[in-house]
């Protein structure tokens, strides 16, 4: 049986290596401050049904509290771990989130701009310390509570209309998945746009870090659950989608490798602590999910999910070992979060890989009671997906090109994988892709959706982050970069939905505004809207890429956008589907390998 499966996979991978990429060419850009051109740029209205956006599909954009709100100590807000981290170091104000986009005061303006783009949902996070300044559930800050009521009201008040209707395609059922995995919003009120609320986006109270060590302590699970309980009770009637925690896998790797707050002593930066942090965040999610299930679901009807980050991996060659290396990379990445929630346990390949390396003790274990609690504890998975990776078996050579993705302690150091390249050499890059998050790999969303379907069945997937960063962007004309990027990624995503049966339910672009991007400060620009940091006005100006979203939401299909002077326009058309179409076979074959015990 194994040799037959190997043959299928080798054939699929061999053809995929020769799949065409999309050629790109530079174009003249309009600097910020020059006369604005608000005319709609050229794009092809799409009539092919495979690019149609389903009637109930979410299209929106996102933000996060620390990265956009500012007002770090205003109206009773307490100190978060990021406030302590940036104020304790030698960071200039313009390299912190103290002011950020000042969305705390300008949120109504922001929501009006989002509505003008035709977006039907908006994602934001709630700053824990704006509600409970010191993490004490008995010490509530009323001004902070009211701020989020005002924000939600602004989202609902502007013309971000929801999508309405039944899901047209009933997914095939797998008997090993819980029934709620098939449940989506079936009917949505026409008067209510979607709110996607992230309960935790890295910024917990410094008081809880000082008190018991934050996510290394089991006490954090109860503190988080109490916080979630209050949010469900206070805002639940107005919120359709709750994301409990934003990408715990990325968060814990970065924190315990010293790349995110809180600032930890060297002794705590260990592989064991990375896994312990992930473990506790999974348990905290499950506790919040079960609480919502018991107390709120019947009356509120919302959906609760958990996030994960993926730099989705492809094999470097047709060799079986490289194909398995890509599997390991993906299981050590988003599989660490998704597998326990679907099946109640960490992936077998993770345990086996760590065991062979003598490091199985790095990975915590779930008790039987915890397994019952976490299994099936999600209505959807929020996936943050940007660029992909090309990986190989370590014995085949090569080296990683990005310290952000590799190195340090934890899963990315212990997955027994060599990163050959960030992205894929078959995808020519735009001139603006000097930032690692500006890499152009439109196959990622299609391939990842199919991988999810093959391994986890019809669980619902919401892309909670996808976007293109341009370093030190000083132009409003991002048409040949960001508009082309979103067109290509979303066309691949719609093909996955309409042709391959991937269970995507929505897409949230990152980020709506040019915001604070951690170690990159304000030099890594993702926004559809430019924010004037240079002159300190923080004035908002939509970039040209916003026209893409306006047209797409009007037509309910994904337009084709090509660079102004494309060297090869054919690659963006039907030929661009080839790599992802092949991954249907790859995913199906690997699924057989994973689940066939013969």
DABEL-V782398 format. One record per residue. N is the residue number from 1. RES is the residue in one letter. SS is DSSP state (~ for helix, > for strand, _ for the rest). BURIAL is I if it has 16 or more other C-alpha atoms within 10 Angstrom, else O. Layout:
N_RES_SS_BURIAL / N_RES_SS_BURIAL
This chain:
1_X___O / 2_X_~_O / 3_X_~_O / 4_X_~_O / 5_X_~_O / 6_X_~_I / 7_X_~_O / 8_X_~_O / 9_X_~_I / 10_X_~_I / 11_X_~_O / 12_X_~_I / 13_X_~_I / 14_X_~_O / 15_X_~_O / 16_X_~_I / 17_X___I / 18_X___O / 19_X___I / 20_X___I / 21_X___I / 22_X___I / 23_X___I / 24_X___I / 25_X___I / 26_X___O / 27_X___I / 28_X___O / 29_X___O / 30_X___I / 31_X_>_O / 32_X___I / 33_X___O / 34_X___O / 35_X___O / 36_X___O / 37_X___O / 38_X___O / 39_X___O / 40_X___O / 41_X___O / 42_X___O / 43_X___I / 44_X_>_O / 45_X___O / 46_X___I / 47_X___O / 48_X___O / 49_X_~_O / 50_X_~_I / 51_X_~_I / 52_X_>_I / 53_X___I / 54_X___I / 55_X___O / 56_X___I / 57_X___I / 58_X_>_I / 59_X_>_I / 60_X_>_I / 61_X_>_I / 62_X_>_I / 63_X___I / 64_X___I / 65_X_~_I / 66_X_~_I / 67_X_~_I / 68_X_~_I / 69_X___I / 70_X___I / 71_X___I / 72_X___I / 73_X___I / 74_X___O / 75_X___O / 76_X___I / 77_X___I / 78_X___I / 79_X___I / 80_X_>_I / 81_X_~_I / 82_X_~_I / 83_X_~_I / 84_X_~_O / 85_X_~_I / 86_X_~_I / 87_X_~_O / 88_X_~_O / 89_X___O / 90_X___O / 91_X___O / 92_X___O / 93_X_~_O / 94_X_~_O / 95_X_~_I / 96_X___I / 97_X___I / 98_X___I / 99_X___I / 100_X___I / 101_X___I / 102_X___I / 103_X_~_I / 104_X_~_I / 105_X_~_O / 106_X_~_O / 107_X_~_I / 108_X_~_I / 109_X_~_O / 110_X_~_I / 111_X_~_I / 112_X_~_I / 113_X_~_I / 114_X_~_I / 115_X_~_I / 116_X_~_I / 117_X___I / 118_X___I / 119_X___I / 120_X___I / 121_X_>_I / 122_X_>_I / 123_X_>_I / 124_X_>_I / 125_X_>_I / 126_X___I / 127_X___I / 128_X_~_I / 129_X_~_I / 130_X_~_I / 131_X_~_I / 132_X___I / 133_X___I / 134_X___I / 135_X___I / 136_X___I / 137_X___O / 138_X___O / 139_X___O / 140_X___I / 141_X___I / 142_X_~_O / 143_X_~_O / 144_X_~_I / 145_X_~_I / 146_X_~_O / 147_X_~_I / 148_X_~_I / 149_X_~_O / 150_X_~_O / 151_X_~_I / 152_X_~_I / 153_X_~_O / 154_X_~_I / 155_X_~_I / 156_X_~_I / 157_X_~_I / 158_X___I / 159_X___I / 160_X___I / 161_X___I / 162_X___I / 163_X___I / 164_X___O / 165_X___I / 166_X___O / 167_X___I / 168_X___O / 169_X___O / 170_X___O / 171_X___O / 172_X___O / 173_X___O / 174_X___O / 175_X___O / 176_X___O / 177_X___I / 178_X___I / 179_X_~_O / 180_X_~_O / 181_X_~_I / 182_X_~_I / 183_X___O / 184_X___I / 185_X___I / 186_X___O / 187_X___O / 188_X___I / 189_X___O / 190_X___O / 191_X___O / 192_X___I / 193_X___I / 194_X_>_I / 195_X_>_I / 196_X_>_I / 197_X_>_I / 198_X_>_I / 199_X_>_I / 200_X_>_I / 201_X___I / 202_X___I / 203_X___I / 204_X___I / 205_X_>_I / 206_X_~_I / 207_X_~_I / 208_X_~_I / 209_X_~_I / 210_X_~_O / 211_X_~_O / 212_X_~_O / 213_X___I / 214_X_~_I / 215_X_~_I / 216_X_~_I / 217_X___O / 218_X___I / 219_X_~_I / 220_X_~_I / 221_X_~_I / 222_X_~_O / 223_X_~_I / 224_X_~_I / 225_X_~_I / 226_X_~_I / 227_X_~_I / 228_X_~_I / 229_X_~_I / 230_X_~_O / 231_X_~_I / 232_X_~_I / 233_X_~_O / 234_X_~_O / 235_X_~_I / 236_X_~_I / 237_X_~_O / 238_X_~_I / 239_X___I / 240_X___I / 241_X_>_I / 242_X_>_I / 243_X_>_I / 244_X_>_I / 245_X_>_I / 246_X___I / 247_X___I / 248_X_~_I / 249_X_~_I / 250_X_~_I / 251_X_~_I / 252_X_~_I / 253_X_~_I / 254_X_~_I / 255_X_~_I / 256_X___I / 257_X___I / 258_X___I / 259_X___O / 260_X___I / 261_X___I / 262_X___I / 263_X___I / 264_X___O / 265_X___O / 266_X_~_O / 267_X_~_O / 268_X_~_O / 269_X___I / 270_X___I / 271_X_~_I / 272_X_~_I / 273_X_~_I / 274_X_~_I / 275_X_~_I / 276_X_~_I / 277_X_~_I / 278_X_~_I / 279_X_~_I / 280_X_~_I / 281_X_~_I / 282_X_~_I / 283_X_~_I / 284_X_~_I / 285_X_~_I / 286_X_~_I / 287_X_~_I / 288_X_~_I / 289_X_~_I / 290_X_~_I / 291_X_~_I / 292_X_~_I / 293_X_~_I / 294_X_~_O / 295_X_~_O / 296_X___I / 297_X_~_I / 298_X_~_O / 299_X_~_O / 300_X_~_I / 301_X___I / 302_X___I / 303_X_>_I / 304_X_>_I / 305_X_>_I / 306_X_>_I / 307_X_>_I / 308_X_>_I / 309_X_>_I / 310_X_>_I / 311_X___I / 312_X___I / 313_X_>_I / 314_X_>_I / 315_X_>_I / 316_X___I / 317_X___I / 318_X___I / 319_X___I / 320_X_~_I / 321_X_~_I / 322_X_~_I / 323_X_~_I / 324_X_~_I / 325_X_~_I / 326_X_~_I / 327_X_~_I / 328_X_~_I / 329_X_~_I / 330_X_~_I / 331_X_~_I / 332_X_~_I / 333_X___I / 334_X___I / 335_X_~_I / 336_X_~_I / 337_X_~_I / 338_X_~_I / 339_X_~_I / 340_X_~_I / 341_X_~_I / 342_X_~_I / 343_X_~_I / 344_X___I / 345_X___I / 346_X___I / 347_X___I / 348_X_~_O / 349_X_~_I / 350_X_~_I / 351_X_~_I / 352_X_~_O / 353_X_~_I / 354_X_~_I / 355_X_~_O / 356_X_~_O / 357_X___O / 358_X___O / 359_X___O / 360_X_~_I / 361_X_~_O / 362_X_~_I / 363_X___I / 364_X___I / 365_X___O / 366_X___I / 367_X___O / 368_X_~_O / 369_X_~_O / 370_X_~_O / 371_X_~_I / 372_X_~_I / 373_X_~_I / 374_X_~_I / 375_X___I / 376_X___I / 377_X___I / 378_X___I / 379_X___I / 380_X_>_I / 381_X_>_I / 382_X_>_I / 383_X_>_I / 384_X_>_I / 385_X_>_I / 386_X___I / 387_X___I / 388_X___I / 389_X_>_I / 390_X_>_I / 391_X_>_I / 392_X_>_I / 393_X_>_I / 394_X_~_I / 395_X_~_O / 396_X_~_O / 397_X___O / 398_X___O / 399_X___O / 400_X___I / 401_X___O / 402_X___O / 403_X___O / 404_X___O / 405_X___I / 406_X___I / 407_X___O / 408_X___I / 409_X___I / 410_X___I / 411_X_~_I / 412_X_~_I / 413_X_~_O / 414_X_~_I / 415_X___I / 416_X___I / 417_X_>_I / 418_X_>_I / 419_X_>_I / 420_X_>_I / 421_X_>_I / 422_X_>_I / 423_X___I / 424_X___I / 425_X___O / 426_X___O / 427_X___I / 428_X___I / 429_X___I / 430_X___I / 431_X___O / 432_X___I / 433_X___I / 434_X___O / 435_X___O / 436_X_~_I / 437_X_~_I / 438_X_~_I / 439_X___I / 440_X___I / 441_X___I / 442_X___I / 443_X_~_I / 444_X_~_I / 445_X_~_I / 446_X_~_I / 447_X_~_I / 448_X_~_I / 449_X_~_I / 450_X_~_I / 451_X_~_I / 452_X_~_I / 453_X_~_I / 454_X_~_I / 455_X_~_I / 456_X_~_I / 457_X___I / 458_X___I / 459_X___I / 460_X___I / 461_X_>_I / 462_X_>_I / 463_X_>_I / 464_X_>_I / 465_X_>_I / 466_X___I / 467_X___I / 468_X___I / 469_X___I / 470_X_>_I / 471_X_>_I / 472_X___O / 473_X___I / 474_X___I / 475_X_>_I / 476_X___I / 477_X___I / 478_X___I / 479_X_~_I / 480_X_~_I / 481_X_~_I / 482_X_~_I / 483_X_~_I / 484_X_~_I / 485_X_~_I / 486_X_~_I / 487_X_~_I / 488_X_~_I / 489_X_~_I / 490_X_~_I / 491_X_~_I / 492_X_~_I / 493_X_~_I / 494_X_~_I / 495_X_~_I / 496_X_~_I / 497_X_~_I / 498_X_~_I / 499_X___O / 500_X___I / 501_X___I / 502_X___I / 503_X___I / 504_X_>_I / 505_X_>_I / 506_X_>_I / 507_X_>_I / 508_X_>_I / 509_X_>_I / 510_X___I / 511_X___I / 512_X___I / 513_X_>_I / 514_X___I / 515_X___I / 516_X___I / 517_X___I / 518_X_~_I / 519_X_~_O / 520_X_~_O / 521_X___I / 522_X___I / 523_X___I / 524_X_>_I / 525_X_>_I / 526_X___I / 527_X___I / 528_X___I / 529_X_>_I / 530_X_>_I / 531_X_>_I / 532_X___I / 533_X___I / 534_X___O / 535_X___O / 536_X___O / 537_X___O / 538_X___I / 539_X___O / 540_X_>_I / 541_X_>_I / 542_X_>_I / 543_X___I / 544_X___I / 545_X___I / 546_X_~_I / 547_X_~_I / 548_X_~_I / 549_X_~_I / 550_X_~_I / 551_X_~_I / 552_X_~_I / 553_X_~_I / 554_X_~_O / 555_X_~_O / 556_X___I / 557_X_>_I / 558_X___I / 559_X___I / 560_X_>_I / 561_X___I / 562_X___I / 563_X___I / 564_X___I / 565_X___O / 566_X___I / 567_X___O / 568_X___O / 569_X_~_O / 570_X_~_O / 571_X_~_I / 572_X_~_I / 573_X___O / 574_X_~_O / 575_X_~_O / 576_X_~_I / 577_X_~_I / 578_X_~_I / 579_X_~_I / 580_X_~_I / 581_X_~_I / 582_X_~_I / 583_X_~_I / 584_X_~_I / 585_X_~_I / 586_X_~_I / 587_X_~_I / 588_X_~_I / 589_X_~_I / 590_X_~_I / 591_X_~_I / 592_X_~_O / 593_X_~_O / 594_X_~_O / 595_X_~_O / 596_X___O / 597_X___O / 598_X___O
